[in-house]
């Protein structure tokens, strides 16, 4: 009827669609009184008023329920939201109605019979068309509108579960989410409503909806700051959550600016040992990592962990989060064994004491453990852990949850390092296509998946496609992290490697010399990223016939690998295997034979006789050191 009437009015008056929509949002009732739809006996407003008059006559309390529903969104409203609340502001007439289940059911039934709501008895929801909602709201004075709006805020906040991970809680939060904007929940200054808003942000993080969470957080901050000032505790908490979601979205500089601004405010307002203050302090460590200051992040997170242990004890979930962050720092500063110890402790304690079904935190800890096991060189165990973690993520969080996809990319890398190229390629291509569709080409997760895929294509011989993708990703890494971030230099090293394999060792050498200089300046010579660049540069020199220089660089790099990672780490063995080739080329047959025997025996002992790296060593094929950027 409303559509027919709109068409008739536009036809009679020549009113544009834009003009009609503006009037419809501003003056719904008067507009819907204008004109009569051609095949209906009366206009929309008149038909609606007949239903309302009958409702008022037969069951007046049903009209109060309709008025309440008019301030929700137009999406389905769970009927069990209409339940007495202990904390909140509900009008006496609605409180009486909700306290009597029989009268409440009768009121809902009457609304359905008069076609003022749509009932879904299987899902136990009631839904009111947005036109009906607008007409109901227009008939109320401002004071009544405000009272009902506050009532709706109270009902929404009272219906929110405290958990975010179990299936029932996720369904409930998803139902409530659709009413946040229409109900104008951000306008409330009630403590219980603001707590509900912050819980909604936590739910959106848990469910992987980072963009939606950031939009809501931005709205809360803007409104609450105007109402309560920038030092209000709820404003500060919303700011902290907003910064975290910006970091999840790859907007590292914005996150850093927010954390730097609010940390002194939170320390003054909430106290240095308050959980929210410590959370922001911990976020500063993530900011250091995002800038590529890995050693500074490690030093910072050591102190953060000490403060968490002092405030909450060593086994609290917040303390475990701080321990996990420190473990990431250890990985990024080449202390893989130290990282393993911390990741194992984090994973086991969290799984034993706090994990529930569908926990993104558990999946993150699980995948971090698999990642450090791979970095240590135990590729088979990394695949086993990664398979289990990925199965959990897909089952509990979904195939397109960001934590699941991150696990899938890391498993693709582990499969590639194990020599299972086909399985790795299937995982890598699928993850990359999903990231592209879900997050776009510039997101750090998409870039990590792209570099993973470029490395896989190199392994399958698709050098042209790998080079094109790696070069594009290298440029985008500079845009995401900055031109002097270690990840940018690592990606440039991958590009250089592909140039050498494509027949241009001179260009590869030039690029790798720049990469090595940059990484030495940022991370020092004894870092696994720097040593990988040095090993690849030695390969460039050998390809250019500069064997003596290749041997000198290879020997120095091997010595450093021994000290950093041990004599039987795969990176150490790759460097040694390549040095064998250069020694042979220079005529140092005895030394080459001796080193070849030790290296091959170590490969067989650590990776097995059938592993591709063992085969390359045995057959005299040069091995490479590529780069897969972990997400920060």
RAGI-V420355 format. One line per field, one symbol per residue. phi: phi as a letter, one per 40 degrees, with the letter a starting at -180 (. if undefined). psi: psi as a letter, one per 20 degrees, with the letter a starting at -180 (. if undefined). burial: b if it has 24 or more other C-alpha atoms within 12 Angstrom, else e. A space follows every 10 residues. Layout:
phi=???
psi=???
burial=???
This chain:
phi=.ccccccccc ccbgcccccc ccccccaccd ccccgbcdbb cacdcccccc ccccccccad cccccccccc bccccdbdcc ccadbcbibb cdcccccccb dccccccccc dcccfcbbbb cccfbbbbcc ccdccccccb ccccdccccc dcdccccccc cccbbccccc ccccccdcbc cdcfccccbc dccccccccc cccccdcgcc ccccccdccc cccccccbgc bcdccccccc cccccccccg cccccccccc ccdccccccb hcccdccccc dccccccccc cgcccccccc cccccdcccc cbgcbccccc cccccccccc ccbgcccccd dccccccccc ccbbcbdgcc cdcccccccc cccccchccc cccccccccc ccccccbhcb cdcccccccc cdccccccgc cccccccccc ccccddccbg cccdcccccc cdcccccccc gccccccccc cccdcccccc bhcbcdcccc ccccccdccc cchbcccccd cccccccccc ccbgccbccc cccccccccc ccccgccccc cdcccccccc cdccbgcbcd cccccccccd ccccccgccc cccccccccc ccccccbhcc cdcccccccg bccbbbbbcc cc
psi=ghgggggggh ghijprgggg hghhhhmggh gjiprpqhjq irrggggghg ggghghghnh hhhhgggghi jarirppphj hmqpqhorop qghhggghin hghghggggg hghjkirppn hhilqpppqh gggghghhiq rhggggghgh gggggghhip rhqihqgghg gghhghhiig ghilhiiqjp ghghhgghhh hhghghijmg ggghgggggg ggghghhiqi jphhghghgg hgghhhhhjj mggggggggh highghgggh qhjqhhghgh ghhhghgggh ijmghhgggg hghggghghh hirijqhhhh ghhgghhggg gikjmhhhgg ghhggggggg hhhiqrpkoh gggghghhgh ghhghhjnhg hhggghgggg ggghghhqhj phhghghggh hggggghijm gggggggggg gghggghhir iiqhhggghg hghghghghj jmhghggggh gghgghhhhg iqikqhhghg hhhgggghgg hjjmhghggg ghgggggghg hgirhlqhgg hghgghhhhg ghhjjmgghg gghggggggh gghgirhjqh hghgggghhg ghgghijmgg hggghggggg hhgghgiqhi qhhgggghik ppqqorpooq q.
burial=bbeebbebbe eeeeeeeeeb eeebeeebbe bbbbbbbeee eebbbbbbbe bbeebeeebb bbbbbbbbbb bbbbbbbbbb bbbbbeebbb bebbbebbee eeebbebbbb bbebbbbbbe eeeebbbbbb bbbbbbbbee eeeebbbbbb bbbbbbbbbb bebbbeeebb ebbbbbbbbb bbbbbbbbbb bbbbbbbbbb bbbbbbbbbb bbbbbbbbbb bebbbeeeeb bbbbbbbbbb bbbbbbbbbb bbbbbbbbbb ebbebbbeee eebbbbbbbb bbbbbbbbbb bbbbbbbbbb bbbbbbbbbe eeeebebbbb bbbbbbbbbb bbbbbbbbbb bbbbbbbbbb beeebebbbb bbbbbbbbbb bbbbbbbbbb bbbbbbbebb bbbbebbbbb bbbbbbbbbb bbbbbbbbbb bebbbbbbbb bbbbbeebbe bbbbbbbbbb bbbbbbbbbe eebebbbbbb bbbbbbbbbb bebbbbbbbb bbbbbbbbbb bbeebbbbbb bbbbbbbbbb ebbebbbbbb bbbbbbbbbb bbbeeebbbb bbbbbbbbbb bbebbebbbb bbbbbbbbbb bbbbeeeeee ebbebbeebb ebbbebbeee bbbbbbbbeb ebbbbbbbbb bb
